[in-house]
Amino acid sequence: MQWPPPGDPVAHGTYVSVLLDQHVFPLDPSIAERSIGIPFSLGTNPNPGFWLLGAITTMITGKYPGQAIMLLATMFSIIIPSLLYSMVYIRTYSIICSLLAYLCAYILPRKMFSSWPSHDLLAAHLINGTYANHLGALLLLLCIYSVSYTHLTLPTN
């Protein structure tokens, strides 16, 4: 795997570094400037939750923030297919349907990789570097999972 193009990974990695250095969310560009010494504003939308996850991953793994957020996005790519499997299995109790849902997460349209963020469910966000969007896809699936699970009546044996 290679590093994605600059943009979101650089901005999020820098904001995670500032969060670790200043112990505050860098919602104001002056906080980032004070921490890294140069004016820094790439115009990204504030994602304090993602920055906090990146900071925690950095502290746990000891990796640099840029590496930690890439590791975090890779973890999202590992969780999403398993979550799809669980969602379908809880609804259908069919291993075949669940395996199909699991495998559908790996489908690449036109059988090729693309850096377009909405190209596919797993690889495009890693290639393009839109890690916060990848977290959003995971959270959306978790919300659907929790709603479908809470409205489900489990059979009693």
C-alpha positions in Angstrom: 0.0 0.0 0.0 1.2 3.5 -0.7 0.6 6.9 0.9 -2.5 8.7 -0.5 -2.2 12.0 -2.2 -1.6 15.0 0.1 -4.7 16.8 1.4 -6.9 15.1 4.0 -4.2 12.9 5.4 -1.7 15.8 5.8 -4.4 18.0 7.4 -5.8 15.4 9.7 -2.3 14.2 10.7 -1.3 17.7 11.5 -4.4 18.3 13.5 -3.8 15.1 15.5 -0.2 16.3 16.1 -1.5 19.7 17.4 -4.1 17.9 19.6 -1.3 15.8 21.1 1.0 18.8 21.5 -1.5 21.5 22.8 -4.0 19.2 24.5 -6.9 21.1 22.9 -8.9 20.6 19.7 -7.3 22.8 17.0 -10.6 24.3 15.9 -8.9 27.7 15.5 -6.1 28.0 12.9 -4.0 30.1 15.4 -3.7 27.0 17.7 -2.2 25.0 14.9 0.1 27.9 13.9 1.3 28.2 17.5 2.1 24.5 17.7 3.8 23.9 14.4 5.2 27.4 13.8 3.8 28.1 10.4 0.3 29.3 9.2 -1.6 26.1 8.7 -5.1 25.9 7.3 -6.0 23.5 4.5 -9.7 24.4 4.8 -10.8 20.9 6.0 -14.0 20.5 7.9 -13.3 20.1 11.7 -13.5 16.5 12.7 -12.7 16.5 16.4 -13.9 12.9 16.9 -11.7 11.6 14.2 -8.8 13.6 15.5 -9.4 12.1 19.0 -9.4 8.6 17.6 -6.2 9.4 15.7 -4.6 10.7 18.9 -5.6 7.6 20.8 -4.2 5.4 18.1 -1.0 7.4 18.1 -0.6 7.0 21.8 -1.4 3.2 21.8 0.7 2.3 18.8 3.6 4.8 19.1 3.3 5.6 15.4 3.4 9.1 13.9 0.0 10.7 13.5 -0.1 10.3 9.7 0.7 6.6 10.1 -1.8 6.2 12.9 -4.7 7.6 11.0 -3.9 5.4 8.0 -3.8 2.4 10.4 -7.2 3.6 11.8 -8.7 3.7 8.3 -7.3 0.2 7.6 -9.0 -1.0 10.8 -12.3 0.5 9.5 -11.8 -1.5 6.3 -11.4 -4.6 8.3 -14.5 -4.0 10.5 -17.0 -3.0 7.7 -17.2 -6.5 6.0 -17.6 -8.2 9.3 -20.3 -5.8 10.3 -22.1 -6.5 7.0 -21.9 -10.2 7.7 -23.4 -9.7 11.2 -26.2 -7.4 10.0 -27.4 -9.9 7.4 -27.0 -12.9 9.7 -29.0 -11.4 12.5 -31.8 -10.6 10.0 -31.8 -13.8 7.9 -30.0 -16.5 10.0 -28.6 -17.6 6.7 -24.8 -18.2 6.4 -25.0 -18.1 2.6 -26.6 -14.7 2.5 -24.3 -13.4 5.2 -21.2 -14.6 3.2 -22.6 -12.9 0.1 -23.0 -9.7 2.0 -19.4 -10.1 3.4 -18.0 -10.6 -0.1 -20.1 -7.7 -1.6 -18.0 -5.3 0.5 -15.0 -6.2 -1.7 -16.7 -5.6 -5.0 -14.9 -3.1 -7.2 -17.0 -1.5 -9.9 -15.5 -2.0 -13.4 -13.0 -4.4 -11.7 -10.4 -1.8 -11.0 -9.2 0.4 -8.2 -10.0 4.1 -8.3 -9.1 7.1 -6.1 -12.6 8.5 -6.4 -13.9 8.5 -2.8 -17.3 7.1 -3.5 -16.0 4.4 -6.0 -16.3 1.5 -3.6 -16.8 0.7 0.1 -13.3 -0.2 1.2 -10.4 0.6 -1.0 -11.2 4.0 -2.4 -11.0 5.8 0.9 -7.6 4.3 1.6 -6.3 5.2 -1.8 -7.7 8.8 -1.7 -7.0 9.5 1.9 -10.6 10.4 2.9 -10.3 8.6 6.2 -13.0 10.7 8.0 -15.5 9.7 5.3 -14.5 6.1 5.9 -15.3 6.5 9.6 -18.7 8.0 8.5 -19.5 4.9 6.4 -18.6 2.7 9.4 -20.8 4.8 11.8 -23.7 4.7 9.4 -23.5 0.9 9.2 -23.2 0.8 13.0 -26.4 2.9 13.3 -28.3 0.7 10.9 -27.0 -2.3 12.8 -28.1 -1.0 16.2 -31.6 0.0 14.9 -32.1 -3.3 13.2 -30.9 -5.2 16.2 -33.0 -3.4 18.8 -36.2 -3.9 16.8 -35.5 -7.6 16.3 -37.3 -10.2 18.4 -34.9 -13.1 19.1 -36.4 -16.6 18.9 -36.5 -18.4 22.2 -35.5 -22.1 22.4 
